[in-house]
Amino acid sequence: MAEGQRAVLVVVGRDDDVRAAVTAALERRYGADYAVVSAAHPEDVAVPEGLPVAVLFGGLGDADPDGLAVLRELHRAEPLALAVAMIRWGAFETAPEIFEALTVGQLDRWIYAPEGPVDEEFHRMVAELLEEWSARQGGGFEAVRMIGHRWSERAQHLRDTFTRNRIPLGFYEAGSDEGRELLAGLQLEEPRLPVVQLRFRPGRPVLQDPTDLDIADAFGLLTPLDPAHVYDLVVVGSGPAGLGASVYAASEGLSTLVLEPEAVGGQAGTSSLIRNYPGFPTGISGNRLTFSAYLQAWGFGSTFHFMRSAQGIVAEDGLLAVSLSDGGTVRTRTVVVATGASWRRIGVPELEALAGRGVFYGAAVSEAPAMRGRQVFVVGGGNSAGQAAVHLSRYAEQVTVLVRRPSLVETMSDYLIRELEALPNVAIRGGVQVVGGSGADFLESFVLRDLDTGAETVETGVLFVLIGSEPRTEWAAGALACDRWGFLRTGTALLEDGVTPAWPLERPPALLETSMPGVFAAGDVRSGSVKRVASAVGEGALAITLVHAHLAARTGARA
Ligand SMILES: Cc1cc2nc3c(=O)[nH]c(=O)nc-3n(C[C@H](O)[C@H](O)[C@H](O)COP(=O)(O)OP(=O)(O)OC[C@H]3O[C@@H](n4cnc5c(N)ncnc54)[C@H](O)[C@@H]3O)c2cc1C
């Protein structure tokens, strides 16, 4: 092992040409940072002690008919490594086997062995693999350093926000030796936790128990808006729908402001792997997908106003005024509401009191590595719960999916059910409900009721709750018409009897228009939406066509 190498790339396969080509290409380009271990047979793989394995490349094809079984065996010993099938160009007969293995989660990717000495397509894929592995590992450059209590709700919220916004973070438990040493180094008298140090700003400012606005200010993000400026469009929310809208709006010349109180990407940004977004045949992390869309929108000229939410909306003087959580107001000609949805709460008071301390809502991507060796329970039977269980199974000793229905068949996609069934450390328990729990600083145990027999058992472990979502429309209550669940009504749904506020104009509302003319809704927040990333992006883009038509009609009316 050479000095400075941080992880291992393992290459196993009996096809000498493929193995030699992959090994040589990896050694040439990555040898300084990664030890490359190559062997024809798995029993000959000698991983240097003390180094984690980043990627397992396993041969598949004529010489390795049992290649996937070999890879599975190696992966069991190194669950945090990425498992990649390497094949010769044109080995099309391996396709069904590869697709099946991808579907049930036994394979992360497949790759063609390099053709010729420098195959940039091969290296593009390897670079992606290494980036994904590094993101899973954490560590490395720390733009922000935080010292706090791991299970404090505030520290957890901040960790989540930094991680989802792709800000390199180093977190140190305040009670650990390292945490105490770092705090002492900052020379704070009676520090108020969490303490956040921005190591990339001049003077490395230190914030104690900061609010979101303190952080936005310290990041230099609190640029005041010009109160006299009238935007063409304000996009409320930067999940897939808001990002879709802002990419199209800015690229088509509309002056666009995007409001986001939490993190770019919305719910999709918390998904570890989105498998059904067109164009990414082996899936893409939700965070990477949405962050790229953010860069695209920003590159086209959208202005992003972070750490601030919309608090209300009114029509005044022929314009729309959106009030903000920082006390300001922004004026605009049109609005796209893309505030999406958030997790439904479990409704057990003892467990609510432990939110962030053993009871987590959503996939809580930043918490997953802390689940190493633990018993984890995922509550919920939908696709989000299934994805969270798959992701958590990489770290946890055992993951149990808890569902009220007898099985997952009606609520989860078939491919995910098969993936869960194929994972040795995942179990599914149907016909049960979480009804109680207890813990002082952290969840100690919870009560599970069998819905058939009424029998109750006490379980210990960490709970991840993913039981469906509720629209985030509280801020627009009374101003925009909603259906009975609180989702925004749009288009002809506004013309039904008894809708309040009623559609005010003679012309019919446009397709995605809400009850306030010029205000459109896109994505999960809209009544009747299909709750998918692709459809949210599509509705965001469609909303911009309607915004153009609205602006053109206004101009025409004034002319
Ligand atoms: C764990 C998980 C996995 C998923 N996996 C998949 C998948 O594999 N494939 C798929 O197609 N779909 C998947 N989904 C569903 C998909 O993520 C959603 O359908 C999609 O994110 C909806 O996008 P959206 O922009 O409408 O809303 P959201 O993603 O909910 O974004 C809304 C944004 O608005 C912001 N906001 C809220 N209130 C305000 C306010 N008052 N002011 C300003 N901003 C505000 C929020 O902070 C948020 O960033 C998954 C969802 C989850 C949670």
The ligand as an SDF file (V2000), in Angstrom:
LIG
                    3D

 53 58  0  0  0  0  0  0  0  0999 V2000
  -37.5280    9.7150    0.1410 C   0  0  0  0  0  0  0  0  0  0  0  0
  -38.2780   10.0080   -1.1390 C   0  0  0  0  0  0  0  0  0  0  0  0
  -38.0020    9.2760   -2.2670 C   0  0  0  0  0  0  0  0  0  0  0  0
  -38.6810    9.5570   -3.4620 C   0  0  0  0  0  0  0  0  0  0  0  0
  -38.3520    8.8270   -4.5630 N   0  0  0  0  0  0  0  0  0  0  0  0
  -38.9270    9.1070   -5.7410 C   0  0  0  0  0  0  0  0  0  0  0  0
  -38.5420    8.3950   -6.9190 C   0  0  0  0  0  0  0  0  0  0  0  0
  -37.6880    7.5110   -6.8850 O   0  0  0  0  0  0  0  0  0  0  0  0
  -39.1340    8.7410   -8.0730 N   0  0  0  0  0  0  0  0  0  0  0  0
  -40.0840    9.7090   -8.1660 C   0  0  0  0  0  0  0  0  0  0  0  0
  -40.5560    9.9860   -9.2660 O   0  0  0  0  0  0  0  0  0  0  0  0
  -40.4860   10.3800   -7.0680 N   0  0  0  0  0  0  0  0  0  0  0  0
  -39.9310   10.1140   -5.8580 C   0  0  0  0  0  0  0  0  0  0  0  0
  -40.3250   10.7830   -4.7270 N   0  0  0  0  0  0  0  0  0  0  0  0
  -41.3760   11.8070   -4.8480 C   0  0  0  0  0  0  0  0  0  0  0  0
  -40.7840   13.1160   -5.3520 C   0  0  0  0  0  0  0  0  0  0  0  0
  -39.6350   13.4210   -4.6160 O   0  0  0  0  0  0  0  0  0  0  0  0
  -41.7950   14.2350   -5.2480 C   0  0  0  0  0  0  0  0  0  0  0  0
  -42.9140   13.9060   -6.0240 O   0  0  0  0  0  0  0  0  0  0  0  0
  -41.1980   15.5570   -5.7380 C   0  0  0  0  0  0  0  0  0  0  0  0
  -40.0890   15.9220   -4.9360 O   0  0  0  0  0  0  0  0  0  0  0  0
  -42.2280   16.6740   -5.6900 C   0  0  0  0  0  0  0  0  0  0  0  0
  -41.5970   17.8550   -6.0730 O   0  0  0  0  0  0  0  0  0  0  0  0
  -42.1960   19.2760   -5.6990 P   0  0  0  0  0  0  0  0  0  0  0  0
  -41.2300   20.2810   -6.2310 O   0  0  0  0  0  0  0  0  0  0  0  0
  -43.5990   19.3530   -6.1170 O   0  0  0  0  0  0  0  0  0  0  0  0
  -42.2230   19.3470   -4.1020 O   0  0  0  0  0  0  0  0  0  0  0  0
  -41.1120   19.1270   -3.0030 P   0  0  0  0  0  0  0  0  0  0  0  0
  -40.0870   18.1930   -3.4780 O   0  0  0  0  0  0  0  0  0  0  0  0
  -41.8700   18.8030   -1.7740 O   0  0  0  0  0  0  0  0  0  0  0  0
  -40.4240   20.5610   -2.8260 O   0  0  0  0  0  0  0  0  0  0  0  0
  -41.1030   21.6420   -2.2350 C   0  0  0  0  0  0  0  0  0  0  0  0
  -40.1120   22.7110   -1.8000 C   0  0  0  0  0  0  0  0  0  0  0  0
  -40.8320   23.8540   -1.3690 O   0  0  0  0  0  0  0  0  0  0  0  0
  -40.2250   24.3890   -0.1910 C   0  0  0  0  0  0  0  0  0  0  0  0
  -41.2530   25.1290    0.5710 N   0  0  0  0  0  0  0  0  0  0  0  0
  -42.2310   24.6210    1.3640 C   0  0  0  0  0  0  0  0  0  0  0  0
  -42.9630   25.6230    1.9080 N   0  0  0  0  0  0  0  0  0  0  0  0
  -42.4300   26.7790    1.4390 C   0  0  0  0  0  0  0  0  0  0  0  0
  -42.7510   28.1580    1.6170 C   0  0  0  0  0  0  0  0  0  0  0  0
  -43.7690   28.5550    2.3980 N   0  0  0  0  0  0  0  0  0  0  0  0
  -41.9890   29.0820    0.9900 N   0  0  0  0  0  0  0  0  0  0  0  0
  -40.9630   28.7170    0.1730 C   0  0  0  0  0  0  0  0  0  0  0  0
  -40.6320   27.4140   -0.0480 N   0  0  0  0  0  0  0  0  0  0  0  0
  -41.3450   26.4720    0.5840 C   0  0  0  0  0  0  0  0  0  0  0  0
  -39.7340   23.1410    0.5360 C   0  0  0  0  0  0  0  0  0  0  0  0
  -38.7020   23.4710    1.4600 O   0  0  0  0  0  0  0  0  0  0  0  0
  -39.2620   22.2640   -0.6050 C   0  0  0  0  0  0  0  0  0  0  0  0
  -37.9010   22.4850   -0.9010 O   0  0  0  0  0  0  0  0  0  0  0  0
  -39.6740   10.5550   -3.5220 C   0  0  0  0  0  0  0  0  0  0  0  0
  -39.9690   11.2800   -2.3670 C   0  0  0  0  0  0  0  0  0  0  0  0
  -39.2740   11.0210   -1.1910 C   0  0  0  0  0  0  0  0  0  0  0  0
  -39.5830   11.8310    0.0320 C   0  0  0  0  0  0  0  0  0  0  0  0
  1  2  1  0
  2  3  1  0
  2 52  2  0
  3  4  2  0
  4  5  1  0
  4 50  1  0
  5  6  2  0
  6  7  1  0
  6 13  1  0
  7  8  2  0
  7  9  1  0
  9 10  1  0
 10 11  2  0
 10 12  1  0
 12 13  2  0
 13 14  1  0
 14 15  1  0
 14 50  1  0
 15 16  1  0
 16 17  1  0
 16 18  1  0
 18 19  1  0
 18 20  1  0
 20 21  1  0
 20 22  1  0
 22 23  1  0
 23 24  1  0
 24 25  2  0
 24 26  1  0
 24 27  1  0
 27 28  1  0
 28 29  2  0
 28 30  1  0
 28 31  1  0
 31 32  1  0
 32 33  1  0
 33 34  1  0
 33 48  1  0
 34 35  1  0
 35 36  1  0
 35 46  1  0
 36 37  1  0
 36 45  1  0
 37 38  2  0
 38 39  1  0
 39 40  1  0
 39 45  2  0
 40 41  1  0
 40 42  2  0
 42 43  1  0
 43 44  2  0
 44 45  1  0
 46 47  1  0
 46 48  1  0
 48 49  1  0
 50 51  2  0
 51 52  1  0
 52 53  1  0
M  END
$$$$
